[in-house]
Amino acid sequence: DGAFSEHMTSTEKKGLIGEDISEEEAVKIAKDFIGEEHIQRVVFDRKTVTREFDRMMGFTRFAELKDGSLFARIGPKCNLVPLLAGHFADRFPEERWTIYDENRHLMAYHIPNMGWNMMQGDLSKYLPDAAFSEEQENMEEYWKTFFETIAIEARKNPRHQQQMLPKYYRKYFSKSGDKSFD
């Protein structure tokens, strides 16, 4: 008789009081039990984390290191490293990569066929600028040249650019955190 006994795995999912209840009833019971302000705080935090996670999935940029692995530097307001690690482990299962949160000094790394893991520490002393591949250095120069060349002065729209790519995330678009987007 353990957690996977037949009577545990074959039971029907029930509501909080042993009977089927609607979501509205469950929320009312939770509010009565925990308190309205605590429920609102959890809902607010969930929305905040979800919104930032969605943005970080799109704005996280990897740079190639000399050893062929990928490195991304981030600085989210919420602790998103575990969520991003799971996402990128599914997206890049055959790549070696590292995601480093410079606000929390938290790092997730992935090794193909072994999964991902996390560790804490200041990565800046272990990762000098010289660690980036020559191809990565060239790609950043190409990007800067493209960005400067394609810009049409008469069509500049800083408000729209700010809306599409907030300044907060721009510093993480390259390993050097350059100001090409400003």
N, C-alpha and C positions, 0 to 999 in steps of 0.2 A: 504494500500500500504506500505509494509515493505520489509525487506531484503529477505523474502521468498515469495514474490508475484509471481504469475505465470510467468510474463514476465521476472523475474530475474532467476527463476529456470529452465525455458525451453529454455533459450538462448543457442546457440551453442558456444563452445569455439573458440575464434578467436585469431589471432596473435596480435602483438603489435600495428599494424595500422589498425585493423579491418578486415583484411583478413587472410586467412590461409597462413602461411609462414613456411619455413623449419627451422630446428634448426640452420643451418649455417647462414641463413639470420637474425635470431633473435640474434645470437652472434655478427654479424657484426653491427647491430643496437645498441646493448648494448655497444659495444666497442666505437662506434662513440659518443654515448650519455654520457657514464660514463668515458671512457678513458681506453686504453689498459692496463696500469699498475695497475689500480684498479681491473680490471677483472682478471688479472694474480694473484694478491694477494688473491682474493676470491677463485680462483681455487686451489692455493697452500694451503691455510688454510683449505679448504674442504678436500683435500687429507691428510693433516696432522692429522686432527681430525678423519677422517674415519679410517686411519691406526692405530692410537692409540686406538680408540674405539674398533676395531676388536681385538687388542691384549688384552685390558683390559677385554673384555667379557670372554676371555679364561683364563686370569691370575688372575682374582679376586677370592680370596679365603675367604670363610666365616668360622668363628670360632663360636662354640656354647657357649652361656653365661649360667650362672646358672639358669636364668629364662626360658631357652629353646629357646630364640630368637637367631638369627644369626647376627654376626657382621663381617664386612669386612673393613679393613684399606687400603686405596689406596693413591697414590701420583702422579697422572698423570700430564703431562706437560700441557695438555689442560683441560678445565673445562668440564669434562665428567659426572659429577654426575647426571644431569638430564637425559642424554642418558642412562646411566647404570641403573638408577632407573626404567625407562620405560621398559628396557629389563628384569631386574630381577623381576619386578612386574608381567610381563607376564609369566616368567619362574617359579617363586615360588609364585603363587597367594594365597596359603594357609599358608604361613610362615610369621612370624614376623621377619623382618630383618632391619639392619641399614648399610649403606655404608658411611664411613667417609673419606673425602678428607683432609688429614693433611696439604697439601700445602695451601689450601684456607680456612681451618676451616669450611668446608661446609659439611652438613650431609643430607642424604636422608633416611627416614625411611618409612617402609611399615607395615600397619596393615591389616590383612585379612578382606575382605569384606568392607574395607573403603578406599583402595587405598594408594598411597604414597604421602609424603609431604617433604618439605625441610626446613631446618633452618641453621643458621650460628652461630658459636661459637666454643670455644676451648673445645673439647670433652675429652681431656686427664684428666682434673680434675674431670670428672664425671665417668670415666670408669677405675677403678684400675685393676691391673692384677688379683686380687682376684675375679673379676667378671666372669671369665671364668670357665666353668664347669669342673668337675674332669675328665669326659670322654674326653674333649678336651685336657686337660693337658696330659693325657695318650696317646692320639692319636699323639700328637707332639713328645713325647718320642719314640713311636713306629716308627714314620717316620724317626727320626734321626738315630735310630738303623738300620732300613732297608737301608737307604741311605748309611751308613757307611759299612754295611755288603755286600751289592750287588756290590759295586764298585770294579772293577778289575784294579789294578794299571797299568798293561801293556796295558789296553785298554782305559785309560783316554785320552780324546780328548777335551781339554778346548775350542778350537776354535769352535768345533761343538756344545758343550754345550752352549757357549755364543750365537751362532747363534739361537739355539732353545729356549733358555730362557735367554734373556739379563739380565745382573747384575742389571740393574735399577729396574726390577720387582721382583727380588728375595727376597728383604727385606720385601715384602708384602705377602709372602707365608705362614707366620706363625704370630701369634699374637706378638711374641717376636722379630721378625725381625732377627732371628738367621742367622748365616753364614754357615749353613749345606751345601749349594750348592757351596760355593767357593772352 
